[in-house]
Amino acid sequence: MNLYIIRHAIAVEAGNPKYEEDSQRPLTGKGKDKMKKIAQGLWEMEIQMDLILSSPAVRAMETAKILANRLDNKKSRLIATEHLEATGYADQLINEIKEKYGDMENIALVGHEPYLSSLVSVLISGKTDSSVTLKKGSVCLLSMDALEYGKCASLNWLLSPSQLVQIGENS
């Protein structure tokens, strides 16, 4: 199984009085434009995603939709899960994936920091405190034979937004 761990793109700043709840903050125009370029970079890398699981927060769903639209993979599905919310629990997310989507080869997880860094850390080291940094729009590829809570994955690569944009522009 391959997991693509993706942090949402640039969003409206927290505390903006226009949005009563943090989960309602959308991507900025700049965030949408950059995410389209990031998705182009992934497309150029011939990335395939069977499933995109996303936090239900507006900014994460917008990021996930941009990915789904650009990758244009007919078999790809986009599903919101509360287990990718900023306050989610990695063990519950892993159980959901194993129970519902364990037969899928390529799954993208779109969410928030510091939750995603902690998830990557648990899967590659078995601990939550490894130093992994996911900038907004970063993509990390983990591969594993079997998804488990704990050390089960190898870190194949971690690309910053600027690296992905460059891949998309250089093709």
VMD Tcl script that builds the backbone (N, CA, C; Angstrom):
set m [mol new atoms 513]
animate dup $m
set s [atomselect $m all]
$s set {name element resname resid chain x y z} {
  {N N MET 1 A 0.845 -1.184 0.000}
  {CA C MET 1 A 0.000 0.000 0.000}
  {C C MET 1 A 0.886 1.241 0.000}
  {N N ASN 2 A 0.455 2.240 -0.730}
  {CA C ASN 2 A 1.120 3.543 -0.749}
  {C C ASN 2 A 0.178 4.583 -0.156}
  {N N LEU 3 A 0.708 5.372 0.766}
  {CA C LEU 3 A -0.049 6.489 1.332}
  {C C LEU 3 A 0.620 7.784 0.915}
  {N N TYR 4 A -0.149 8.663 0.299}
  {CA C TYR 4 A 0.309 10.003 -0.041}
  {C C TYR 4 A -0.245 10.933 1.038}
  {N N ILE 5 A 0.638 11.461 1.866}
  {CA C ILE 5 A 0.237 12.335 2.959}
  {C C ILE 5 A 0.364 13.771 2.447}
  {N N ILE 6 A -0.749 14.507 2.441}
  {CA C ILE 6 A -0.787 15.831 1.817}
  {C C ILE 6 A -1.372 16.858 2.789}
  {N N ARG 7 A -0.587 17.887 3.048}
  {CA C ARG 7 A -1.095 18.981 3.873}
  {C C ARG 7 A -1.884 19.936 2.981}
  {N N HIS 8 A -2.986 20.433 3.481}
  {CA C HIS 8 A -3.807 21.369 2.707}
  {C C HIS 8 A -2.971 22.576 2.270}
  {N N ALA 9 A -3.427 23.228 1.226}
  {CA C ALA 9 A -2.736 24.400 0.680}
  {C C ALA 9 A -2.993 25.636 1.549}
  {N N ILE 10 A -2.449 26.766 1.121}
  {CA C ILE 10 A -2.536 28.023 1.877}
  {C C ILE 10 A -4.002 28.448 2.039}
  {N N ALA 11 A -4.383 28.683 3.279}
  {CA C ALA 11 A -5.767 29.035 3.600}
  {C C ALA 11 A -5.838 30.415 4.243}
  {N N VAL 12 A -7.048 30.928 4.340}
  {CA C VAL 12 A -7.310 32.177 5.055}
  {C C VAL 12 A -6.774 32.018 6.474}
  {N N GLU 13 A -6.158 33.064 6.993}
  {CA C GLU 13 A -5.542 33.020 8.329}
  {C C GLU 13 A -6.549 32.662 9.419}
  {N N ALA 14 A -6.066 31.905 10.394}
  {CA C ALA 14 A -6.892 31.564 11.558}
  {C C ALA 14 A -7.278 32.845 12.291}
  {N N GLY 15 A -8.448 32.836 12.877}
  {CA C GLY 15 A -8.911 33.994 13.632}
  {C C GLY 15 A -9.630 35.033 12.786}
  {N N ASN 16 A -9.764 34.794 11.497}
  {CA C ASN 16 A -10.479 35.726 10.627}
  {C C ASN 16 A -11.942 35.775 11.079}
  {N N PRO 17 A -12.445 36.966 11.432}
  {CA C PRO 17 A -13.814 37.065 11.966}
  {C C PRO 17 A -14.897 36.674 10.959}
  {N N LYS 18 A -14.561 36.589 9.700}
  {CA C LYS 18 A -15.532 36.200 8.673}
  {C C LYS 18 A -15.950 34.730 8.833}
  {N N TYR 19 A -15.087 33.937 9.470}
  {CA C TYR 19 A -15.353 32.506 9.617}
  {C C TYR 19 A -15.477 32.171 11.090}
  {N N GLU 20 A -16.696 31.849 11.517}
  {CA C GLU 20 A -16.965 31.579 12.928}
  {C C GLU 20 A -16.212 30.353 13.430}
  {N N GLU 21 A -16.115 29.340 12.579}
  {CA C GLU 21 A -15.427 28.116 12.966}
  {C C GLU 21 A -14.175 27.947 12.118}
  {N N ASP 22 A -13.117 27.458 12.743}
  {CA C ASP 22 A -11.855 27.247 12.043}
  {C C ASP 22 A -12.028 26.323 10.833}
  {N N SER 23 A -12.896 25.354 10.955}
  {CA C SER 23 A -13.092 24.383 9.871}
  {C C SER 23 A -13.691 25.011 8.614}
  {N N GLN 24 A -14.218 26.219 8.727}
  {CA C GLN 24 A -14.851 26.879 7.585}
  {C C GLN 24 A -13.877 27.724 6.751}
  {N N ARG 25 A -12.638 27.873 7.227}
  {CA C ARG 25 A -11.676 28.692 6.497}
  {C C ARG 25 A -11.336 28.053 5.144}
  {N N PRO 26 A -11.512 28.794 4.039}
  {CA C PRO 26 A -11.212 28.254 2.712}
  {C C PRO 26 A -9.758 28.520 2.315}
  {N N LEU 27 A -9.379 27.967 1.179}
  {CA C LEU 27 A -8.083 28.295 0.591}
  {C C LEU 27 A -8.133 29.728 0.089}
  {N N THR 28 A -6.984 30.378 0.077}
  {CA C THR 28 A -6.885 31.703 -0.547}
  {C C THR 28 A -6.759 31.504 -2.060}
  {N N GLY 29 A -6.880 32.575 -2.804}
  {CA C GLY 29 A -6.662 32.496 -4.252}
  {C C GLY 29 A -5.268 31.981 -4.559}
  {N N LYS 30 A -4.283 32.498 -3.813}
  {CA C LYS 30 A -2.903 32.045 -3.983}
  {C C LYS 30 A -2.781 30.559 -3.658}
  {N N GLY 31 A -3.463 30.133 -2.606}
  {CA C GLY 31 A -3.443 28.729 -2.215}
  {C C GLY 31 A -4.015 27.826 -3.295}
  {N N LYS 32 A -5.133 28.238 -3.891}
  {CA C LYS 32 A -5.744 27.449 -4.976}
  {C C LYS 32 A -4.818 27.369 -6.181}
  {N N ASP 33 A -4.240 28.511 -6.563}
  {CA C ASP 33 A -3.340 28.537 -7.718}
  {C C ASP 33 A -2.122 27.646 -7.494}
  {N N LYS 34 A -1.540 27.738 -6.307}
  {CA C LYS 34 A -0.351 26.937 -6.015}
  {C C LYS 34 A -0.700 25.454 -5.971}
  {N N MET 35 A -1.860 25.118 -5.403}
  {CA C MET 35 A -2.257 23.713 -5.323}
  {C C MET 35 A -2.490 23.140 -6.716}
  {N N LYS 36 A -2.998 23.935 -7.635}
  {CA C LYS 36 A -3.169 23.467 -9.016}
  {C C LYS 36 A -1.810 23.139 -9.630}
  {N N LYS 37 A -0.800 23.938 -9.327}
  {CA C LYS 37 A 0.552 23.685 -9.832}
  {C C LYS 37 A 1.162 22.454 -9.168}
  {N N ILE 38 A 0.895 22.282 -7.886}
  {CA C ILE 38 A 1.364 21.095 -7.165}
  {C C ILE 38 A 0.715 19.844 -7.768}
  {N N ALA 39 A -0.583 19.904 -8.011}
  {CA C ALA 39 A -1.293 18.778 -8.618}
  {C C ALA 39 A -0.742 18.481 -10.010}
  {N N GLN 40 A -0.370 19.516 -10.749}
  {CA C GLN 40 A 0.246 19.321 -12.063}
  {C C GLN 40 A 1.570 18.568 -11.915}
  {N N GLY 41 A 2.351 18.932 -10.896}
  {CA C GLY 41 A 3.610 18.227 -10.637}
  {C C GLY 41 A 3.365 16.757 -10.345}
  {N N LEU 42 A 2.355 16.452 -9.554}
  {CA C LEU 42 A 2.024 15.056 -9.258}
  {C C LEU 42 A 1.563 14.331 -10.523}
  {N N TRP 43 A 0.806 15.015 -11.352}
  {CA C TRP 43 A 0.345 14.424 -12.607}
  {C C TRP 43 A 1.544 14.105 -13.504}
  {N N GLU 44 A 2.498 15.026 -13.561}
  {CA C GLU 44 A 3.710 14.800 -14.361}
  {C C GLU 44 A 4.513 13.611 -13.829}
  {N N MET 45 A 4.440 13.366 -12.543}
  {CA C MET 45 A 5.126 12.223 -11.931}
  {C C MET 45 A 4.338 10.922 -12.123}
  {N N GLU 46 A 3.189 11.023 -12.786}
  {CA C GLU 46 A 2.312 9.885 -13.069}
  {C C GLU 46 A 1.787 9.225 -11.792}
  {N N ILE 47 A 1.482 10.062 -10.807}
  {CA C ILE 47 A 0.926 9.579 -9.542}
  {C C ILE 47 A -0.509 9.123 -9.773}
  {N N GLN 48 A -0.832 7.966 -9.246}
  {CA C GLN 48 A -2.182 7.419 -9.315}
  {C C GLN 48 A -2.749 7.340 -7.900}
  {N N MET 49 A -3.989 7.747 -7.734}
  {CA C MET 49 A -4.653 7.654 -6.434}
  {C C MET 49 A -5.990 6.952 -6.616}
  {N N ASP 50 A -6.153 5.840 -5.916}
  {CA C ASP 50 A -7.415 5.107 -5.970}
  {C C ASP 50 A -8.469 5.772 -5.099}
  {N N LEU 51 A -7.993 6.450 -4.045}
  {CA C LEU 51 A -8.893 7.039 -3.068}
  {C C LEU 51 A -8.223 8.270 -2.475}
  {N N ILE 52 A -9.004 9.323 -2.288}
  {CA C ILE 52 A -8.527 10.502 -1.571}
  {C C ILE 52 A -9.418 10.660 -0.349}
  {N N LEU 53 A -8.818 10.486 0.822}
  {CA C LEU 53 A -9.516 10.733 2.085}
  {C C LEU 53 A -9.112 12.112 2.554}
  {N N SER 54 A -10.070 12.910 2.972}
  {CA C SER 54 A -9.786 14.279 3.369}
  {C C SER 54 A -10.464 14.637 4.675}
  {N N SER 55 A -9.824 15.530 5.391}
  {CA C SER 55 A -10.488 16.185 6.516}
  {C C SER 55 A -11.723 16.880 5.939}
  {N N PRO 56 A -12.811 16.949 6.695}
  {CA C PRO 56 A -13.998 17.657 6.202}
  {C C PRO 56 A -13.859 19.178 6.232}
  {N N ALA 57 A -12.775 19.713 6.798}
  {CA C ALA 57 A -12.574 21.162 6.822}
  {C C ALA 57 A -12.544 21.697 5.392}
  {N N VAL 58 A -13.112 22.867 5.183}
  {CA C VAL 58 A -13.239 23.444 3.842}
  {C C VAL 58 A -11.900 23.491 3.122}
  {N N ARG 59 A -10.852 23.965 3.790}
  {CA C ARG 59 A -9.548 24.113 3.128}
  {C C ARG 59 A -8.962 22.773 2.691}
  {N N ALA 60 A -9.195 21.731 3.464}
  {CA C ALA 60 A -8.701 20.401 3.097}
  {C C ALA 60 A -9.526 19.830 1.940}
  {N N MET 61 A -10.837 19.972 1.997}
  {CA C MET 61 A -11.685 19.470 0.911}
  {C C MET 61 A -11.387 20.190 -0.404}
  {N N GLU 62 A -11.149 21.501 -0.340}
  {CA C GLU 62 A -10.799 22.228 -1.553}
  {C C GLU 62 A -9.478 21.714 -2.127}
  {N N THR 63 A -8.520 21.462 -1.265}
  {CA C THR 63 A -7.234 20.897 -1.699}
  {C C THR 63 A -7.450 19.540 -2.360}
  {N N ALA 64 A -8.233 18.685 -1.717}
  {CA C ALA 64 A -8.498 17.341 -2.235}
  {C C ALA 64 A -9.215 17.387 -3.589}
  {N N LYS 65 A -10.143 18.311 -3.747}
  {CA C LYS 65 A -10.872 18.434 -5.017}
  {C C LYS 65 A -9.947 18.881 -6.149}
  {N N ILE 66 A -9.029 19.780 -5.851}
  {CA C ILE 66 A -8.063 20.211 -6.861}
  {C C ILE 66 A -7.226 19.012 -7.305}
  {N N LEU 67 A -6.780 18.208 -6.350}
  {CA C LEU 67 A -6.013 17.000 -6.679}
  {C C LEU 67 A -6.832 16.050 -7.542}
  {N N ALA 68 A -8.043 15.765 -7.116}
  {CA C ALA 68 A -8.893 14.827 -7.843}
  {C C ALA 68 A -9.166 15.317 -9.265}
  {N N ASN 69 A -9.416 16.614 -9.417}
  {CA C ASN 69 A -9.704 17.157 -10.744}
  {C C ASN 69 A -8.502 17.076 -11.671}
  {N N ARG 70 A -7.307 17.376 -11.155}
  {CA C ARG 70 A -6.128 17.380 -12.025}
  {C C ARG 70 A -5.647 15.976 -12.344}
  {N N LEU 71 A -5.669 15.107 -11.357}
  {CA C LEU 71 A -5.179 13.754 -11.606}
  {C C LEU 71 A -6.144 12.985 -12.491}
  {N N ASP 72 A -7.418 13.404 -12.489}
  {CA C ASP 72 A -8.417 12.886 -13.421}
  {C C ASP 72 A -8.379 11.377 -13.524}
  {N N ASN 73 A -8.197 10.735 -12.415}
  {CA C ASN 73 A -8.174 9.278 -12.389}
  {C C ASN 73 A -9.610 8.795 -12.217}
  {N N LYS 74 A -10.139 8.166 -13.223}
  {CA C LYS 74 A -11.549 7.767 -13.219}
  {C C LYS 74 A -11.908 6.876 -12.034}
  {N N LYS 75 A -10.948 6.104 -11.538}
  {CA C LYS 75 A -11.272 5.222 -10.427}
  {C C LYS 75 A -11.092 5.893 -9.071}
  {N N SER 76 A -10.634 7.133 -9.072}
  {CA C SER 76 A -10.395 7.850 -7.824}
  {C C SER 76 A -11.707 8.286 -7.179}
  {N N ARG 77 A -11.759 8.162 -5.858}
  {CA C ARG 77 A -12.911 8.628 -5.095}
  {C C ARG 77 A -12.427 9.620 -4.060}
  {N N LEU 78 A -13.280 10.555 -3.705}
  {CA C LEU 78 A -12.974 11.554 -2.685}
  {C C LEU 78 A -13.994 11.403 -1.555}
  {N N ILE 79 A -13.472 11.144 -0.342}
  {CA C ILE 79 A -14.328 10.911 0.808}
  {C C ILE 79 A -13.814 11.724 1.992}
  {N N ALA 80 A -14.727 12.413 2.667}
  {CA C ALA 80 A -14.366 13.139 3.891}
  {C C ALA 80 A -14.428 12.181 5.070}
  {N N THR 81 A -13.458 12.324 5.978}
  {CA C THR 81 A -13.469 11.524 7.195}
  {C C THR 81 A -13.084 12.386 8.389}
  {N N GLU 82 A -13.832 12.239 9.455}
  {CA C GLU 82 A -13.546 12.987 10.680}
  {C C GLU 82 A -12.194 12.577 11.272}
  {N N HIS 83 A -11.683 11.427 10.871}
  {CA C HIS 83 A -10.411 10.950 11.414}
  {C C HIS 83 A -9.213 11.703 10.844}
  {N N LEU 84 A -9.438 12.602 9.893}
  {CA C LEU 84 A -8.368 13.463 9.377}
  {C C LEU 84 A -8.532 14.910 9.840}
  {N N GLU 85 A -9.485 15.162 10.717}
  {CA C GLU 85 A -9.610 16.503 11.294}
  {C C GLU 85 A -8.348 16.808 12.090}
  {N N ALA 86 A -8.104 18.075 12.326}
  {CA C ALA 86 A -6.899 18.488 13.063}
  {C C ALA 86 A -6.809 17.824 14.430}
  {N N THR 87 A -7.945 17.453 14.992}
  {CA C THR 87 A -7.974 16.820 16.311}
  {C C THR 87 A -8.205 15.310 16.214}
  {N N GLY 88 A -7.967 14.743 15.038}
  {CA C GLY 88 A -8.201 13.309 14.833}
  {C C GLY 88 A -7.196 12.432 15.570}
  {N N TYR 89 A -7.469 11.138 15.537}
  {CA C TYR 89 A -6.602 10.151 16.180}
  {C C TYR 89 A -6.089 9.181 15.121}
  {N N ALA 90 A -4.777 9.046 15.061}
  {CA C ALA 90 A -4.145 8.212 14.037}
  {C C ALA 90 A -4.615 6.760 14.106}
  {N N ASP 91 A -4.781 6.223 15.298}
  {CA C ASP 91 A -5.201 4.824 15.409}
  {C C ASP 91 A -6.588 4.616 14.801}
  {N N GLN 92 A -7.481 5.578 14.986}
  {CA C GLN 92 A -8.826 5.465 14.414}
  {C C GLN 92 A -8.794 5.596 12.894}
  {N N LEU 93 A -7.950 6.497 12.391}
  {CA C LEU 93 A -7.790 6.640 10.939}
  {C C LEU 93 A -7.255 5.349 10.333}
  {N N ILE 94 A -6.240 4.785 10.952}
  {CA C ILE 94 A -5.643 3.544 10.451}
  {C C ILE 94 A -6.671 2.418 10.468}
  {N N ASN 95 A -7.463 2.316 11.528}
  {CA C ASN 95 A -8.510 1.296 11.582}
  {C C ASN 95 A -9.538 1.496 10.474}
  {N N GLU 96 A -9.927 2.744 10.226}
  {CA C GLU 96 A -10.891 3.019 9.155}
  {C C GLU 96 A -10.333 2.586 7.800}
  {N N ILE 97 A -9.087 2.937 7.531}
  {CA C ILE 97 A -8.471 2.565 6.252}
  {C C ILE 97 A -8.408 1.049 6.119}
  {N N LYS 98 A -7.973 0.366 7.152}
  {CA C LYS 98 A -7.860 -1.098 7.103}
  {C C LYS 98 A -9.212 -1.764 6.883}
  {N N GLU 99 A -10.237 -1.273 7.587}
  {CA C GLU 99 A -11.558 -1.885 7.509}
  {C C GLU 99 A -12.280 -1.600 6.200}
  {N N LYS 100 A -12.187 -0.365 5.712}
  {CA C LYS 100 A -12.980 0.035 4.549}
  {C C LYS 100 A -12.205 0.056 3.227}
  {N N TYR 101 A -10.901 0.313 3.302}
  {CA C TYR 101 A -10.147 0.560 2.069}
  {C C TYR 101 A -8.855 -0.244 1.983}
  {N N GLY 102 A -8.747 -1.293 2.760}
  {CA C GLY 102 A -7.524 -2.075 2.841}
  {C C GLY 102 A -7.100 -2.730 1.545}
  {N N ASP 103 A -8.024 -2.868 0.599}
  {CA C ASP 103 A -7.691 -3.497 -0.676}
  {C C ASP 103 A -7.167 -2.498 -1.711}
  {N N MET 104 A -7.116 -1.227 -1.357}
  {CA C MET 104 A -6.654 -0.200 -2.298}
  {C C MET 104 A -5.143 -0.046 -2.221}
  {N N GLU 105 A -4.541 0.211 -3.361}
  {CA C GLU 105 A -3.087 0.303 -3.449}
  {C C GLU 105 A -2.560 1.708 -3.154}
  {N N ASN 106 A -3.253 2.751 -3.652}
  {CA C ASN 106 A -2.765 4.131 -3.550}
  {C C ASN 106 A -3.829 5.026 -2.930}
  {N N ILE 107 A -3.554 5.488 -1.703}
  {CA C ILE 107 A -4.515 6.305 -0.978}
  {C C ILE 107 A -3.857 7.629 -0.593}
  {N N ALA 108 A -4.548 8.725 -0.868}
  {CA C ALA 108 A -4.086 10.048 -0.452}
  {C C ALA 108 A -4.835 10.445 0.815}
  {N N LEU 109 A -4.106 11.063 1.743}
  {CA C LEU 109 A -4.686 11.573 2.984}
  {C C LEU 109 A -4.433 13.067 3.028}
  {N N VAL 110 A -5.487 13.865 3.005}
  {CA C VAL 110 A -5.360 15.324 3.003}
  {C C VAL 110 A -5.826 15.858 4.352}
  {N N GLY 111 A -4.929 16.592 5.015}
  {CA C GLY 111 A -5.285 17.073 6.344}
  {C C GLY 111 A -4.436 18.223 6.826}
  {N N HIS 112 A -4.154 18.225 8.116}
  {CA C HIS 112 A -3.611 19.380 8.821}
  {C C HIS 112 A -2.345 19.035 9.610}
  {N N GLU 113 A -1.620 20.082 9.959}
  {CA C GLU 113 A -0.489 19.965 10.866}
  {C C GLU 113 A -0.960 20.351 12.266}
  {N N PRO 114 A -0.386 19.832 13.299}
  {CA C PRO 114 A 0.744 18.893 13.337}
  {C C PRO 114 A 0.326 17.426 13.250}
  {N N TYR 115 A -0.978 17.196 13.044}
  {CA C TYR 115 A -1.503 15.826 12.997}
  {C C TYR 115 A -0.798 14.974 11.942}
  {N N LEU 116 A -0.626 15.504 10.733}
  {CA C LEU 116 A -0.032 14.696 9.664}
  {C C LEU 116 A 1.420 14.338 9.954}
  {N N SER 117 A 2.195 15.276 10.477}
  {CA C SER 117 A 3.592 14.976 10.819}
  {C C SER 117 A 3.668 13.883 11.877}
  {N N SER 118 A 2.766 13.939 12.840}
  {CA C SER 118 A 2.714 12.918 13.877}
  {C C SER 118 A 2.360 11.558 13.273}
  {N N LEU 119 A 1.420 11.538 12.334}
  {CA C LEU 119 A 1.029 10.301 11.656}
  {C C LEU 119 A 2.213 9.715 10.896}
  {N N VAL 120 A 2.905 10.547 10.118}
  {CA C VAL 120 A 4.086 10.079 9.376}
  {C C VAL 120 A 5.109 9.514 10.351}
  {N N SER 121 A 5.346 10.221 11.429}
  {CA C SER 121 A 6.316 9.795 12.432}
  {C C SER 121 A 5.963 8.416 13.004}
  {N N VAL 122 A 4.709 8.221 13.367}
  {CA C VAL 122 A 4.275 6.933 13.921}
  {C C VAL 122 A 4.494 5.810 12.914}
  {N N LEU 123 A 4.155 6.068 11.659}
  {CA C LEU 123 A 4.235 5.009 10.655}
  {C C LEU 123 A 5.667 4.664 10.269}
  {N N ILE 124 A 6.594 5.635 10.336}
  {CA C ILE 124 A 7.980 5.333 9.947}
  {C C ILE 124 A 8.879 4.990 11.127}
  {N N SER 125 A 8.517 5.422 12.341}
  {CA C SER 125 A 9.405 5.177 13.474}
  {C C SER 125 A 8.728 4.494 14.660}
  {N N GLY 126 A 7.412 4.481 14.674}
  {CA C GLY 126 A 6.696 3.939 15.814}
  {C C GLY 126 A 6.501 4.944 16.933}
  {N N LYS 127 A 7.038 6.160 16.750}
  {CA C LYS 127 A 6.932 7.215 17.762}
  {C C LYS 127 A 6.293 8.451 17.137}
  {N N THR 128 A 5.707 9.302 17.965}
  {CA C THR 128 A 5.038 10.500 17.452}
  {C C THR 128 A 5.943 11.715 17.395}
  {N N ASP 129 A 7.173 11.590 17.840}
  {CA C ASP 129 A 8.012 12.780 17.985}
  {C C ASP 129 A 9.159 12.911 16.980}
  {N N SER 130 A 9.157 12.134 15.911}
  {CA C SER 130 A 10.186 12.322 14.891}
  {C C SER 130 A 10.000 13.680 14.239}
  {N N SER 131 A 11.080 14.267 13.825}
  {CA C SER 131 A 11.015 15.601 13.228}
  {C C SER 131 A 10.709 15.501 11.742}
  {N N VAL 132 A 9.445 15.699 11.410}
  {CA C VAL 132 A 8.985 15.710 10.021}
  {C C VAL 132 A 8.232 17.018 9.835}
  {N N THR 133 A 8.575 17.754 8.782}
  {CA C THR 133 A 7.913 19.024 8.528}
  {C C THR 133 A 7.160 18.962 7.208}
  {N N LEU 134 A 5.870 19.232 7.266}
  {CA C LEU 134 A 5.037 19.291 6.068}
  {C C LEU 134 A 4.549 20.727 5.894}
  {N N LYS 135 A 5.119 21.428 4.922}
  {CA C LYS 135 A 4.633 22.769 4.612}
  {C C LYS 135 A 3.272 22.647 3.937}
  {N N LYS 136 A 2.560 23.764 3.867}
  {CA C LYS 136 A 1.256 23.752 3.207}
  {C C LYS 136 A 1.432 23.365 1.742}
  {N N GLY 137 A 0.779 22.260 1.348}
  {CA C GLY 137 A 0.889 21.760 -0.011}
  {C C GLY 137 A 1.965 20.699 -0.200}
  {N N SER 138 A 2.699 20.356 0.864}
  {CA C SER 138 A 3.714 19.299 0.777}
  {C C SER 138 A 3.048 17.946 0.565}
  {N N VAL 139 A 3.810 17.038 -0.073}
  {CA C VAL 139 A 3.326 15.678 -0.290}
  {C C VAL 139 A 4.426 14.706 0.126}
  {N N CYS 140 A 4.025 13.716 0.875}
  {CA C CYS 140 A 4.937 12.695 1.392}
  {C C CYS 140 A 4.412 11.333 0.941}
  {N N LEU 141 A 5.301 10.492 0.422}
  {CA C LEU 141 A 4.902 9.140 0.019}
  {C C LEU 141 A 5.485 8.123 0.984}
  {N N LEU 142 A 4.586 7.348 1.593}
  {CA C LEU 142 A 4.972 6.234 2.450}
  {C C LEU 142 A 4.522 4.941 1.777}
  {N N SER 143 A 5.352 3.909 1.862}
  {CA C SER 143 A 4.944 2.601 1.333}
  {C C SER 143 A 5.060 1.564 2.439}
  {N N MET 144 A 4.189 0.566 2.366}
  {CA C MET 144 A 4.167 -0.472 3.404}
  {C C MET 144 A 3.536 -1.734 2.851}
  {N N ASP 145 A 3.884 -2.850 3.457}
  {CA C ASP 145 A 3.238 -4.113 3.100}
  {C C ASP 145 A 1.871 -4.202 3.757}
  {N N ALA 146 A 1.809 -3.786 5.016}
  {CA C ALA 146 A 0.548 -3.821 5.758}
  {C C ALA 146 A 0.484 -2.591 6.657}
  {N N LEU 147 A -0.632 -1.897 6.616}
  {CA C LEU 147 A -0.824 -0.705 7.434}
  {C C LEU 147 A -1.139 -1.110 8.865}
  {N N GLU 148 A -0.342 -0.609 9.798}
  {CA C GLU 148 A -0.520 -0.865 11.223}
  {C C GLU 148 A -0.222 0.420 11.975}
  {N N TYR 149 A -0.763 0.546 13.182}
  {CA C TYR 149 A -0.379 1.667 14.035}
  {C C TYR 149 A 0.977 1.320 14.631}
  {N N GLY 150 A 1.988 2.050 14.235}
  {CA C GLY 150 A 3.353 1.778 14.666}
  {C C GLY 150 A 4.261 1.712 13.456}
  {N N LYS 151 A 5.482 1.315 13.678}
  {CA C LYS 151 A 6.487 1.299 12.627}
  {C C LYS 151 A 6.136 0.241 11.573}
  {N N CYS 152 A 5.631 0.710 10.439}
  {CA C CYS 152 A 5.228 -0.217 9.383}
  {C C CYS 152 A 5.579 0.295 7.992}
  {N N ALA 153 A 6.038 1.545 7.892}
  {CA C ALA 153 A 6.183 2.177 6.584}
  {C C ALA 153 A 7.608 2.648 6.324}
  {N N SER 154 A 7.895 2.775 5.039}
  {CA C SER 154 A 9.145 3.387 4.586}
  {C C SER 154 A 8.809 4.739 3.973}
  {N N LEU 155 A 9.655 5.715 4.255}
  {CA C LEU 155 A 9.502 7.031 3.649}
  {C C LEU 155 A 10.176 6.997 2.287}
  {N N ASN 156 A 9.384 7.049 1.226}
  {CA C ASN 156 A 9.934 7.030 -0.133}
  {C C ASN 156 A 10.431 8.399 -0.539}
  {N N TRP 157 A 9.597 9.424 -0.272}
  {CA C TRP 157 A 10.001 10.802 -0.534}
  {C C TRP 157 A 9.070 11.775 0.164}
  {N N LEU 158 A 9.596 12.969 0.334}
  {CA C LEU 158 A 8.842 14.091 0.898}
  {C C LEU 158 A 9.215 15.294 0.054}
  {N N LEU 159 A 8.253 15.828 -0.698}
  {CA C LEU 159 A 8.511 16.945 -1.595}
  {C C LEU 159 A 7.793 18.194 -1.104}
  {N N SER 160 A 8.524 19.294 -1.151}
  {CA C SER 160 A 7.950 20.577 -0.757}
  {C C SER 160 A 7.063 21.102 -1.883}
  {N N PRO 161 A 6.217 22.075 -1.569}
  {CA C PRO 161 A 5.384 22.658 -2.616}
  {C C PRO 161 A 6.221 23.220 -3.776}
  {N N SER 162 A 7.316 23.898 -3.460}
  {CA C SER 162 A 8.122 24.493 -4.535}
  {C C SER 162 A 8.750 23.422 -5.422}
  {N N GLN 163 A 9.141 22.296 -4.859}
  {CA C GLN 163 A 9.686 21.204 -5.674}
  {C C GLN 163 A 8.619 20.647 -6.612}
  {N N LEU 164 A 7.411 20.457 -6.100}
  {CA C LEU 164 A 6.324 19.936 -6.929}
  {C C LEU 164 A 5.916 20.906 -8.021}
  {N N VAL 165 A 5.901 22.199 -7.688}
  {CA C VAL 165 A 5.603 23.220 -8.698}
  {C C VAL 165 A 6.658 23.172 -9.806}
  {N N GLN 166 A 7.913 23.041 -9.410}
  {CA C GLN 166 A 9.002 23.002 -10.391}
  {C C GLN 166 A 8.880 21.765 -11.297}
  {N N ILE 167 A 8.527 20.638 -10.729}
  {CA C ILE 167 A 8.325 19.423 -11.535}
  {C C ILE 167 A 7.229 19.670 -12.572}
  {N N GLY 168 A 6.148 20.303 -12.158}
  {CA C GLY 168 A 5.045 20.592 -13.074}
  {C C GLY 168 A 5.424 21.569 -14.164}
  {N N GLU 169 A 6.282 22.532 -13.844}
  {CA C GLU 169 A 6.679 23.547 -14.816}
  {C C GLU 169 A 7.757 23.056 -15.777}
  {N N ASN 170 A 8.561 22.101 -15.350}
  {CA C ASN 170 A 9.691 21.646 -16.165}
  {C C ASN 170 A 9.328 20.525 -17.129}
  {N N SER 171 A 8.111 20.123 -17.128}
  {CA C SER 171 A 7.719 18.996 -17.990}
  {C C SER 171 A 7.169 19.471 -19.306}
}
mol reanalyze $m
mol bondsrecalc $m
mol representation Tube
mol addrep $m
